Amino acid sequence: MKKLLAGCALALAWVAPAISAEATTSWQGDDYSFNYNDRQNLKTCDIEHDSHTVAGEGDVDGNLTQDSRVVDPSDGGACATRQMAWSPGKIFHHRTCENIPVWPDPCGGWQAT
């Protein structure tokens, strides 16, 4: 039993760094944003055909407020994207928001990177 537990712990130690290097994705409906390039870039994709643009909001100082915004002006389908790098910081959290005229913009929850 001890050998089995030791083997499992070793396997987790080997897999954990690979998992932590993965991009974090935030969702709002079918629209999404994800971080990449060592948390320096945020890509935002508008998947829904609903006449609303989508924005990825990035928090670069850890206080869960929008510090930067990436807007994808497309209207779904091909996942048209815009990329933006923040300098010199890294993205601590991000979320995806749908831009709806006149109404408050619905946003997904903040995702830690």
Residue pairs with C-beta under 8 A, 6 or more apart in sequence:
23 34
23 35
23 36
24 34
24 35
24 94
24 111
24 112
24 113
25 32
25 33
25 34
25 111
26 32
26 33
26 34
26 56
26 94
26 95
26 96
26 108
26 109
26 110
26 111
27 96
27 108
28 54
28 95
28 96
28 97
28 98
28 106
28 107
28 108
29 47
29 48
29 98
30 47
30 48
31 44
31 45
31 46
31 47
31 48
31 54
31 96
31 98
32 44
32 45
32 47
32 96
33 42
33 43
33 44
33 45
33 54
33 56
33 70
33 94
33 95
33 96
34 42
34 43
35 41
35 42
35 43
35 58
35 91
35 94
35 113
36 43
37 85
38 90
39 90
39 91
39 113
40 85
40 86
40 87
40 90
40 91
41 83
41 84
41 85
42 56
42 58
42 68
42 70
42 83
42 84
42 91
42 94
43 56
43 70
43 81
43 82
43 83
44 54
44 55
44 56
44 70
44 71
44 72
44 81
44 82
44 96
45 54
45 72
45 79
45 80
45 81
46 52
46 53
46 54
46 72
46 73
46 74
46 75
46 76
46 79
46 80
47 76
47 77
47 79
48 76
48 98
49 75
49 76
49 77
50 75
50 76
50 98
51 75
52 75
52 98
52 99
52 100
53 71
53 72
53 73
53 74
53 75
53 98
53 99
54 71
54 72
54 96
54 97
54 98
54 99
55 69
55 70
55 71
55 72
55 96
55 97
55 98
55 99
55 105
56 69
56 70
56 72
56 94
56 95
56 96
56 97
57 66
57 68
57 69
57 94
57 95
57 96
57 97
57 107
58 66
58 67
58 68
58 69
58 70
58 84
58 86
58 91
58 93
58 94
59 65
59 66
59 67
59 91
59 92
59 93
59 94
59 110
60 67
60 68
60 86
60 89
60 90
60 91
60 92
61 67
61 89
61 92
62 92
62 93
64 93
64 110
67 86
68 84
68 86
70 82
70 83
70 84
71 82
71 99
72 80
72 81
72 82
73 80
73 82
74 80
90 113
91 113
92 112
92 113
93 110
93 111
93 112
93 113
94 110
94 111
94 113
95 107
95 108
95 109
95 110
95 111
96 107
96 108
97 105
97 106
97 107
97 108
98 105
98 106
98 107
99 105
100 106
